Amino acid sequence: QAHLAESGGGLAHPGGSLRLSCQASGNIFGIGIMAWYRQAPGKEREFVANIKSGNIVNYTDSVKGLFIISREYDKHALNLQMHRLKPEDTAVYYCFTELLVGGSWSSSWGQGTQVTVSS
């Protein structure tokens, strides 16, 4: 079994910054792509950013140049540094990854962490 746990959400003022972290734990033999998604109230979950082997990163257009995704391979950890936050960034942010557990790959989601951007 494997488990993802996000942390670092909270309240930020417009223009402020927050850093999210995601820790994978359990009997993990490998980690594939890691990503952040978010879901705003009344909206569908949407892609924010991902990072692949070789530190290849992708961002949704609305966060390019504002958010930075990074990965700590030795700690099975994923981070999202968010700068110049806007009210429209308010959402529950979810960590997603593909994990090799017990000889097979599976997708895994964290429980989510709330980010609220408000003055």
Secondary structure by P-SEA (a helix, b strand, c coil): cbbbbbcccccccccbbbbbbbbbbcccccccccbbbbbcccccccccccccccccccccccccccbbbbbcccccbbbbbbcccccccccbbbbbbbbbcccbbbbbbccbbbbbbcc
